[in-house]
């Protein structure tokens, strides 16, 4: 296995990590009522236990006025790839804005190359940054990262409380310096304080360099003249990949039924997909520049990233039939930066059928599409506290 493929697989695994130490703590019922609460967390009880342990170190004391400078909000781990990272950045930037704080990342990321206004700083302490960005199985855990934060506190005197992003009474509460480790997309309250204007016109405005590339100009010239469908495949359609955190493989037939339902000629709808096998006959990705943790996709001066042309094809389309994917969710959301935004249709997820599962082996799932970008790209309808995404 190439290092690039291994790094990319680790990123996908990180979206739904299972922590072995936390399993033992669950069995011993060390966290009591925390595990009986009805929040979803990162999608499993193991993650809930690790979060509970991280929060056990919070002081709970009143927040004193800052004597010098600002308090800090720190992302201590990137979860997943670009689409998921956009959620994490949106949350951190919003938290910092709401509480007049500095926003810190464990590393630079794809957005450093894409966006005009950089709302973050990278963690300056070399030792802390080193420990936060470990990728070995033993050290790539929330428990290990919180131990690194503890050692940093002992060296610097800077105390950090852990924020459980999925808890509405905590996710934006001012409590001094804070850190978080979450996809930041699994509770409706996360989005309630986000501002569409702030995200579209400040945080995620494309840089002048990006706008002046031949690629961007070429895509911009086509804006509003075509309709496109995003068919997500890659890891979630690989029967050998057992760490799927809940993604169904939306059938191609579901898209074709949606085309007919909403009055689109399927022969005129373009496709974009990460189907490297070609099995679904919608084309294959043509570029692979590489991916490395923690920075993410490898930068290319002319084409930016290997996936960026597909992102822009979605962004500039007249109509987007998006996938159960944070990648196309964000392309659809950012299309509102245009004078005439794209019309969006999205699958309403009402069940989970896992392609690699023994019970549903190689089964694709049929879903109804509806107009709007609000249906969640992972959570199923009526899933507890994790439903539609609205940013006003």
Secondary structure in CASP SS format (residue, H / E / C, confidence):
PFRMAT SS
TARGET T0000
AUTHOR 0000-0000-0000
METHOD secondary structure of the structure
MODEL  1
X C 1.00
X C 1.00
X H 1.00
X H 1.00
X H 1.00
X H 1.00
X H 1.00
X H 1.00
X H 1.00
X H 1.00
X H 1.00
X H 1.00
X H 1.00
X H 1.00
X C 1.00
X C 1.00
X C 1.00
X C 1.00
X C 1.00
X H 1.00
X H 1.00
X H 1.00
X H 1.00
X H 1.00
X H 1.00
X H 1.00
X H 1.00
X C 1.00
X C 1.00
X C 1.00
X C 1.00
X H 1.00
X H 1.00
X H 1.00
X H 1.00
X H 1.00
X C 1.00
X C 1.00
X C 1.00
X C 1.00
X C 1.00
X C 1.00
X C 1.00
X C 1.00
X H 1.00
X H 1.00
X H 1.00
X H 1.00
X H 1.00
X H 1.00
X H 1.00
X H 1.00
X H 1.00
X H 1.00
X H 1.00
X C 1.00
X C 1.00
X C 1.00
X C 1.00
X C 1.00
X C 1.00
X C 1.00
X C 1.00
X C 1.00
X C 1.00
X C 1.00
X C 1.00
X C 1.00
X C 1.00
X C 1.00
X C 1.00
X E 1.00
X E 1.00
X E 1.00
X E 1.00
X C 1.00
X C 1.00
X C 1.00
X C 1.00
X C 1.00
X C 1.00
X H 1.00
X H 1.00
X H 1.00
X H 1.00
X H 1.00
X H 1.00
X H 1.00
X H 1.00
X H 1.00
X H 1.00
X H 1.00
X H 1.00
X H 1.00
X H 1.00
X H 1.00
X H 1.00
X H 1.00
X H 1.00
X C 1.00
X C 1.00
X E 1.00
X E 1.00
X E 1.00
X E 1.00
X C 1.00
X C 1.00
X C 1.00
X C 1.00
X H 1.00
X H 1.00
X H 1.00
X H 1.00
X H 1.00
X E 1.00
X C 1.00
X C 1.00
X C 1.00
X C 1.00
X C 1.00
X E 1.00
X E 1.00
X C 1.00
X C 1.00
X C 1.00
X H 1.00
X H 1.00
X H 1.00
X H 1.00
X H 1.00
X H 1.00
X H 1.00
X C 1.00
X C 1.00
X C 1.00
X C 1.00
X C 1.00
X C 1.00
X C 1.00
X C 1.00
X C 1.00
X H 1.00
X H 1.00
X H 1.00
X H 1.00
X H 1.00
X H 1.00
X H 1.00
X H 1.00
X H 1.00
X H 1.00
X H 1.00
X H 1.00
X H 1.00
X H 1.00
X H 1.00
X C 1.00
X C 1.00
X C 1.00
X C 1.00
X E 1.00
X E 1.00
X C 1.00
X C 1.00
X C 1.00
X C 1.00
X C 1.00
X C 1.00
X C 1.00
X C 1.00
X C 1.00
X C 1.00
X C 1.00
X C 1.00
X C 1.00
X C 1.00
X C 1.00
X E 1.00
X E 1.00
X E 1.00
X C 1.00
X C 1.00
X C 1.00
X C 1.00
X C 1.00
X C 1.00
X C 1.00
X C 1.00
X H 1.00
X H 1.00
X H 1.00
X H 1.00
X C 1.00
X C 1.00
X C 1.00
X H 1.00
X H 1.00
X H 1.00
X H 1.00
X H 1.00
X H 1.00
X H 1.00
X H 1.00
X C 1.00
X C 1.00
X E 1.00
X C 1.00
X H 1.00
X H 1.00
X H 1.00
X H 1.00
X C 1.00
X C 1.00
X H 1.00
X H 1.00
X H 1.00
X H 1.00
X H 1.00
X H 1.00
X H 1.00
X H 1.00
X C 1.00
X C 1.00
X C 1.00
X C 1.00
X C 1.00
X E 1.00
X E 1.00
X E 1.00
X E 1.00
X E 1.00
X C 1.00
X C 1.00
X H 1.00
X H 1.00
X H 1.00
X H 1.00
X C 1.00
X C 1.00
X C 1.00
X C 1.00
X C 1.00
X C 1.00
X C 1.00
X C 1.00
X C 1.00
X C 1.00
X C 1.00
X C 1.00
X E 1.00
X C 1.00
X H 1.00
X H 1.00
X H 1.00
X H 1.00
X H 1.00
X H 1.00
X H 1.00
X H 1.00
X H 1.00
X H 1.00
X C 1.00
X C 1.00
X C 1.00
X C 1.00
X H 1.00
X H 1.00
X H 1.00
X E 1.00
X E 1.00
X E 1.00
X E 1.00
X E 1.00
X C 1.00
X C 1.00
X C 1.00
X C 1.00
X C 1.00
X C 1.00
X C 1.00
X C 1.00
X C 1.00
X C 1.00
X C 1.00
X C 1.00
X C 1.00
X C 1.00
X C 1.00
X C 1.00
X C 1.00
X E 1.00
X E 1.00
X C 1.00
X C 1.00
X C 1.00
X E 1.00
X E 1.00
X C 1.00
X C 1.00
X E 1.00
X C 1.00
X C 1.00
X C 1.00
X E 1.00
X C 1.00
X C 1.00
X C 1.00
X H 1.00
X H 1.00
X H 1.00
X H 1.00
X H 1.00
X H 1.00
X H 1.00
X H 1.00
X C 1.00
X C 1.00
X C 1.00
X E 1.00
X E 1.00
X E 1.00
X C 1.00
X C 1.00
X C 1.00
X C 1.00
X H 1.00
X H 1.00
X H 1.00
X H 1.00
X H 1.00
X H 1.00
X H 1.00
X H 1.00
X H 1.00
X H 1.00
X H 1.00
X H 1.00
X C 1.00
X C 1.00
X C 1.00
X C 1.00
X C 1.00
X E 1.00
X E 1.00
X E 1.00
X E 1.00
X E 1.00
X E 1.00
X C 1.00
X C 1.00
X C 1.00
X C 1.00
X C 1.00
X C 1.00
X C 1.00
X C 1.00
X C 1.00
X C 1.00
X C 1.00
X C 1.00
X C 1.00
X C 1.00
X C 1.00
X C 1.00
X E 1.00
X C 1.00
X C 1.00
X E 1.00
X E 1.00
X E 1.00
X E 1.00
X C 1.00
X C 1.00
X C 1.00
X C 1.00
X C 1.00
X C 1.00
X C 1.00
X C 1.00
X C 1.00
X C 1.00
X C 1.00
X C 1.00
X C 1.00
X C 1.00
X C 1.00
X C 1.00
X C 1.00
X C 1.00
X C 1.00
X C 1.00
X C 1.00
END
